[in-house]
Amino acid sequence: MLPKINQILYIKINSMDGGESVDEYKTRIADMTDDTIFVEIPVEVNTGISRSLSYGNVLSAYFFDDMEIKNYFISTVIGVSNNIMHLFHITKPAPEAVTKVQRRNFLRVQAELEVAVKHSEQLQFVALTDDIGGGGLSLLCDDYIPLAEQNIVSCWLLVPNKNGQNDHVPFKSEVVRVAPLAPGTQRVMMRFTDISDRDRQKIIQFCFERQFEFRKN
């Protein structure tokens, strides 16, 4: 599903190093063509202060559909016009590049992805995920690793994408459950507590592509 004219679009502006701004803005879609969305000057959600966009800005964007489901996509500022209204031109996503995420209900898929975990300076390790979704993941690790419920850990996840490269996704998560498995192994379930919308989008996109592969096989 794609956004529509007059719909409110929520955006965050990504920095040159790939990080995402903590400030969230909203703007109205004034017009649209086959490949471009024209939006009004964004205003900060909490303060109402306007913010200009610059050519080349990468945006993490989402809008709500009629079912109040968030639809995420990544866009880029490609121009500006100032005829009757001051409008910014941003790239229109392909329909398949928009991912649908119901609040508190993220698609979860089985996947073995490499994740580095840092509990403290003394405790750092690499493991494989057992499953993953937009809200968290489960990983398998040796049972001598002393993880416990409510532990907060910093992680870096390798997420493959269609071009054959891996995205490095950093996040913080809370351990919600630790379950013993086969001798010497434990399953650790985590929920994301600090992850950018842009990085969550990468995980969600991977999950949708993974589910599509499962359905083909």
Secondary structure, DSSP 8 states (H G I E B T S, - for coil): ----TT-EEEEEEE-TTS-B-S--EEEEEEEE-SSEEEE---EETTT--B----TT-EEEEEEE-TTS-EEEEEEEEEEEEESSSEEEEEE---GGG-EEEBTTB--EEE---EEEEESSSS-EEEEEEEEEETTEEEEEEETTS---TT-EEEEEEEEE-TTS-EEEEEEEEEEEEEEE-STTEEEEEEEEEE--HHHHHHHHHHHHHHHHHHHH-
